[in-house]
Each structure stands twice: as structure tokens, then as C-alpha cells.
Amino acid sequence: CYAAYTAQKGQRLAIGGGTYVPDIPAGAAFGPNIPGFVSNLHRPYEKLRVADLLPTAKIYPQVMLAFSL
């Protein structure tokens, strides 16, 4: 799904922190972290670019559909 909307190969990336995923069998956490952009997610001065959120808004529903099949 990521490659279809970004024209970049997706890769797994661990950024640390806690998540709900260990409670979900075969679960995977994912978010709008775009390579090359320092977002400071969950820190002071957290930010995202609108241009990065637009493909994310398309990727999330596709991922949810893929996991529900």
C-alpha cells in the first residue's frame, strides 16, 4: 500500500516507544513517519507536513482492507 501511493519501497522501521500491538495477535503498528523528515513525533514541537498526510489518508484504508480479507 505504501509503495502504491508514494512510489517508494516500504520498509520496516522501529522508532521506539510503547504501542498496543503486543496485545493483537500478528499485529503491526504503523504511522505517518515519512523517511527524511524530522517530525519530532510525540515530543515538543511535534509536526507533520500536510503533503505527507494526504497519501497517509489513502494508505490507511487500503491497509485496513488488506488486513480484513
C-alpha positions as CSV (number, residue, x, y, z in Angstrom):
1,C,0.0,0.0,0.0
2,Y,2.8,2.4,0.9
3,A,4.6,1.8,-2.5
4,A,1.4,2.3,-4.4
5,Y,0.8,5.8,-3.0
6,T,4.4,7.1,-2.6
7,A,6.3,5.4,-5.4
8,Q,8.9,4.4,-2.8
9,K,9.7,0.9,-1.5
10,G,8.3,0.5,2.0
11,Q,10.5,-0.8,4.8
12,R,10.1,-1.7,8.5
13,L,11.3,1.0,10.9
14,A,11.5,0.8,14.6
15,I,11.2,4.2,16.3
16,G,10.9,3.0,19.9
17,G,8.2,3.8,22.3
18,G,5.2,1.7,23.5
19,T,2.3,0.5,21.5
20,Y,-0.9,-1.5,21.8
21,V,0.4,-4.1,19.2
22,P,1.7,-6.7,21.5
23,D,-1.9,-7.3,22.6
24,I,-3.0,-8.1,19.0
25,P,-2.1,-11.4,17.5
26,A,0.0,-10.9,14.4
27,G,-0.4,-7.1,14.8
28,A,1.8,-4.4,13.3
29,A,1.9,-0.8,14.3
30,F,2.3,1.8,11.6
31,G,2.1,5.6,11.3
32,P,2.8,8.6,9.2
33,N,6.6,8.7,9.6
34,I,7.9,9.7,6.1
35,P,11.6,8.9,5.5
36,G,13.8,12.0,5.5
37,F,11.5,14.2,7.5
38,V,12.2,15.0,11.2
39,S,8.8,15.2,12.7
40,N,9.6,15.1,16.5
41,L,6.5,12.9,16.9
42,H,5.4,12.6,20.5
43,R,8.0,15.2,21.5
44,P,7.9,19.0,22.0
45,Y,7.4,20.8,18.7
46,E,5.8,17.8,17.0
47,K,4.9,18.4,13.4
48,L,3.8,16.8,10.2
49,R,3.5,18.1,6.7
50,V,0.0,18.2,5.1
51,A,1.6,16.9,1.9
52,D,2.7,13.8,3.9
53,L,-0.7,13.3,5.5
54,L,-2.6,13.2,2.1
55,P,-1.0,9.9,1.0
56,T,-1.3,8.6,4.5
57,A,-5.1,9.2,4.4
58,K,-5.2,6.9,1.3
59,I,-2.8,4.3,2.7
60,Y,-4.6,3.6,6.0
61,P,-7.9,2.5,4.5
62,Q,-6.1,0.2,2.0
63,V,-4.1,-1.4,4.8
64,M,-7.3,-1.9,6.8
65,L,-8.9,-3.6,3.8
66,A,-5.9,-5.8,3.2
67,F,-5.9,-7.0,6.8
68,S,-9.6,-7.6,6.9
69,L,-9.5,-10.1,3.9
